[in-house]
Amino acid sequence: MRLHHLELSAFGPYRDHQRVDFDRLGTDGLFLLHGDTGAGKTTLLDAVAFALYGSVPGARGDVKRLRCDTAEPETATKVVLELTVQGQRLRLARSPEYQRPKKRGDGYTTQPAKASLTWVDGAPTELPPEGLTRIDEVGRTVGRLLGMTVEQFFQVVMLPQGEFAKFLRSDTTEREQLLEKLFGTQRFGEVERWFVERRRERGREVETQTQEVRELLARVSQVSGAEPGSDADEQNWLEDIEKRSVRELEGAQAEHSRLRRAREAAETKLTERRALAEKVRRVRQANATLAEIGDQRAEHDAWRAEREAAQRAVPVLVARRTALRVERERDEARAAVVAAAARCEVDPTASLAGLRSLAGAKREEAGALAHLIPEAQQQEIDLQKVAAHAERIAADENRETELVGRQATLPDRISAARQQVDEAKHAELRLETVQARSSEMAALLQTARELPGAQQKLAAATVRAQQAIDAHQQSRDQLQDIRARRLAGMAAELAARLSPGQPCPVCGSPQHPEPGEPVDDSVRAEDEDNAREEEQRAAARREKATSEAQRAQQHVDNLTERLGAHREPDLATELAELHAERDALQNTAAQLPQRGKHLTELEESTERLTEQLSQLRSRVAAARSEHAALVTTVDEREARLRDGRADFPSIADRRAHLLDTATRIEQLVAARTSHDDAEHRMAEHDTALAEAATAAGFDDVAAALAAERTEERLAQLTGMLAEIEESAAGARAALASAELFGVDANAEVGLEEATEEAVVAREAAERAAALAHRAEQRQRDIAGLAERLRAAWAELGPALAEHAELEALADVVNGRGQNARKMSLRAYVLAARLEEVAVAATRRLQRMSDGRYSFVHSDAAGARGTRGGLGLDVLDDYSGKIRPAKTLSGGESFLASLSLALGLADVVAAETGGALLDTLFIDEGFGTLDADTLDLVMDTLDDLRAGGRVVGLVSHVEEMRQRISVRLRVRKSRTGSTLELQT
């Protein structure tokens, strides 16, 4: 990396625009920044750091106050740096976030941070040629090109004021944190955490397996009823339980077999006794049935007589039903005669021959009217034609009047149509201009409407950004406060970890007479970690909120620039007028085809109207002639039809009346004939009914009807008699069967004693079966549990060994257990890096101290068992003893710190990939050195120029200003600092 030019304005103490030409300053490879105290020498280094990373080193970066307080409001705070990195020349421009007066109104507004990267000699192929404008993209690109983080840059390229001795005098913890940031050894910490987590996981797995073994042992003990022995006797205890369960199973099965045979014998005896008891019961039941049937013989005979009389009355009942049916037919015929006589309006007692003659006369009169019916139908048709001719003649006359009126107005309509066509053509030409203007106004109106929302979002984003800044600052303050409180309560925290009999990690004593008491406001390491994580999250939220505010400001500026002097109400009014005009023009232009077609139709309609009038007048004359002839024919026919209708509405009505009268008279004749036939049949059936009763054996018809029974009663009698006969036959058959032959109905069986013996035997056999089943189940359970327990023992042994090995390895990796130096893996790697730093720093320290001092790295454990590996002392060649770095004097501390910083820079540069660092800045107090020592330091700095490297020093020591030919002087005034190049 080589710097070329630096420009800054309103930055730090520099009120106006300033420019630094590093190409001229670095001509000899060494230059000096000098000036009065507070003039702004370190600010130039801050400007370089800010241009690259957007932050400044040291405590100044925590304040976030980079704008010059005396700068003019219109002067923007900006830093521009042009440099070459990895063969790419680029220009970086950055502006910090700051408050500026509002352009309109009172108060201040937040100017968001900005950043841009421009390629001077062409962009790399993987990056956009137009450059970058997003802060995060610029930061990632710079970090990739430089190959180091901002912490590494401040330690390698820009050695900040007051930071040299911090690393030299820091304790192990602080030195570890700094080295970890510089060398990126977080992955080794992740390895340590991986071992711890893996040990914890395997511990949980081993505990699960151990718990499974304990549960299986408890289950075996529960099933067998025996308590397990010690760990050494568990295998033998398990074998004894298995053998005992097998013996118990064999004994239970033998007892079950014996009792099962006894139960079978008792059940056989019970079956035989039950069969004998059943035979005795059947004999007794058959005798009882025959005796009961004999006692009810009289009732049974009455049932038979009742059934026989009902069967003999069946023919009489059939004749009775036929007579009743004939009687109903006679009554129906009599009613039909009365109804027919009422409809005929004639004497119902007249002779049948007279009624038939009257009906024939009516039909002959109706036949005489048949020839007039077609003429009546034709008369209806002709009357409709006369009405239709009259309507058509009237419609044609009205149509003629209408066509004459249209012919008179046609010239004026043609003239108006031509004017409408011309108007539509003009609207089509005007429409394009109005549409273009409407689109322009719509875009401006949309911009005007977006502006208030964008301004609100800007205000909200500004508030959120300020809140994020305040929250971040509060988080940093909270972190600092917690760190201070934890240091105050460290003794109590150590005391909380002490246990009786265990050595103290500080003094090594196993006795703790007066352990530290907790302070009122003590904190834990977890509290400090939580506060650090919260501060990092607050920083991320701050960066995000700041970027959002910057994007919102850019959006508002773009909208304001596009809008210009236009205002939303004026734009809305003008756009509404343009839309109305556009709609009217579109409507008019869309009617051009229709209007043209209408004009053509009007021009062509003149001839059509003349032709239509001629045709219409000819048709009216013909219709009038045809109408007159048809009226004459209708009048003549009407005179003939009037005589045939008489008093009826039509010929058809009169003829229908005559036919209906004849039909009714004929129906009366038929009804009287049917009534006479029914009276004759009634007399015949009464005689047949009396003869049927005598033939069936009854005295009269009434006696036969009294013997009638329903089908249900007959079925009941038949069923009861059949049941009695079946019961008697069944009882006699049972007594005569070979199975019951010789069975005494009064014999005693003894069934209860056999039943009781069978029940006792069955219960004993069931108890034995249950005991055998439980013994078998217990033996299977014990065998299965034993198999699982042996498998669990086989898995637990290797798991315990593996966990013990993993636990020992995790302790070693984390600096405990068999690790004699108490060094974790991360500390070991950092110790190797620190040893490289000590070797590189010793070469410069020996030269600057004229061979007296050398750095000594120690990886031994600390006092009282504390972790080691990052010890750094100084070997004094004068005394030959190693002494702590804190015992060095002020000048010696500067030499040691500068050597350590340069050595650290060399190692970090090699660690980042060996990137070529052509520029180095050193901002430190050279005033603590005497003349000889200063000569040695200058010789060392001269060596740094080898290979074209440029070294910039910041100091107000006069001797250095005299020795360095090229220097940049900073002059301080009340209005701001200025720069002056001197040789």
PyMOL commands that set and color helices and strands:
alter all, ss='L'
color gray80, all
select helices_A, chain A and resi 22-25+41-53+60-63+135-146+150-156+164-169+172-183+186-224+231-295+297-312+314-344+352-368+372-488+490-496+525-563+568-590+592-645+651-695+701-706+711-736+751-813+825-848+863-865+885-887+890-911+926-928+931-944+958-963
alter helices_A, ss='H'
color red, helices_A
select strands_A, chain A and resi 2-9+18-21+30-35+78-85+88-95+98-101+108-111+114-119+158-159+853-858+871-876+881-884+919-923+950-954+967-971+978-982
alter strands_A, ss='S'
color yellow, strands_A
deselect
rebuild
show_as cartoon
